[in-house]
Amino acid sequence: MAQQHETSLRLRLRYRFDHLVAGGTTALIGWLALGCLAVVIPASAVLVWTDRAAPTTLAGRLTAVWVSVGQTLKIGARSALPSTSWPP
């Protein structure tokens, strides 16, 4: 008679995480990027769709979501706002 081992969800998640980390830096960065997009895109869509000043057309709203995602994920770029600190 074969013995069946039931593993808990916690153990399965730990194994998956260990497997992810063992994949190396590139795999970890890729998964973090996907996780970031999974949060930023829906949040941007909710913000655009609930904004009264947002465009009324579907194309306009999708463009606004695209711009919002781009501004959120902009890393290390200079701000479009004028700076009062030195150097300019």
C-alpha positions as CSV (number, residue, x, y, z in Angstrom):
1,M,0.0,0.0,0.0
2,A,1.5,3.3,-1.1
3,Q,1.6,6.1,1.5
4,Q,0.4,9.5,0.4
5,H,1.9,12.5,1.9
6,E,-0.2,15.6,2.1
7,T,1.8,18.8,2.1
8,S,0.5,22.0,3.5
9,L,0.0,25.1,1.5
10,R,2.7,26.8,3.6
11,L,5.3,24.1,2.6
12,R,4.3,24.3,-1.0
13,L,4.7,28.1,-1.0
14,R,8.1,27.8,0.7
15,Y,9.2,25.4,-1.9
16,R,8.1,27.6,-4.8
17,F,9.8,30.6,-3.2
18,D,13.0,28.6,-2.7
19,H,12.8,27.5,-6.3
20,L,12.3,31.1,-7.5
21,V,15.3,32.4,-5.6
22,A,17.5,29.5,-6.8
23,G,16.7,30.6,-10.4
24,G,19.1,33.5,-10.0
25,T,19.1,37.2,-10.0
26,T,17.6,37.6,-13.5
27,A,14.6,35.4,-12.6
28,L,14.0,37.2,-9.3
29,I,14.1,40.6,-11.0
30,G,11.7,39.4,-13.7
31,W,9.2,38.1,-11.1
32,L,9.5,41.3,-9.1
33,A,8.8,43.3,-12.3
34,L,5.7,41.2,-13.0
35,G,4.5,41.6,-9.5
36,C,5.0,45.4,-9.7
37,L,3.0,45.5,-13.0
38,A,0.3,43.4,-11.4
39,V,-0.2,46.1,-8.8
40,V,0.5,49.3,-10.8
41,I,-1.7,48.6,-13.9
42,P,-4.9,47.8,-12.0
43,A,-4.4,50.7,-9.6
44,S,-3.8,53.1,-12.5
45,A,-6.9,51.8,-14.2
46,V,-9.0,52.3,-11.1
47,L,-7.7,55.8,-10.6
48,V,-8.3,56.8,-14.2
49,W,-11.8,55.2,-14.4
50,T,-12.9,56.9,-11.1
51,D,-11.5,60.4,-12.1
52,R,-14.2,62.8,-13.2
53,A,-11.7,64.8,-15.2
54,A,-10.5,61.7,-17.2
55,P,-11.3,61.4,-20.9
56,T,-14.7,60.0,-21.8
57,T,-13.6,57.8,-24.7
58,L,-12.2,54.3,-24.2
59,A,-9.1,55.2,-26.2
60,G,-8.5,58.3,-24.1
61,R,-8.9,56.4,-20.9
62,L,-6.5,53.7,-22.0
63,T,-4.0,56.4,-23.0
64,A,-4.4,58.0,-19.5
65,V,-3.8,54.5,-17.9
66,W,-0.6,54.1,-20.1
67,V,0.7,57.5,-19.1
68,S,0.0,56.9,-15.4
69,V,1.8,53.5,-15.5
70,G,4.7,55.1,-17.3
71,Q,5.0,57.9,-14.7
72,T,4.7,55.5,-11.8
73,L,7.4,53.2,-13.1
74,K,9.8,56.0,-14.1
75,I,13.0,55.3,-12.2
76,G,15.8,57.7,-11.9
77,A,14.5,60.3,-14.4
78,R,14.4,63.9,-13.6
79,S,11.1,65.3,-12.6
80,A,9.2,67.6,-14.9
81,L,8.6,69.9,-12.0
82,P,11.0,72.8,-11.6
83,S,13.5,72.3,-8.9
84,T,14.7,75.0,-6.5
85,S,17.8,73.0,-5.3
86,W,21.3,73.5,-6.7
87,P,22.5,72.4,-9.2
88,P,19.8,73.0,-11.7
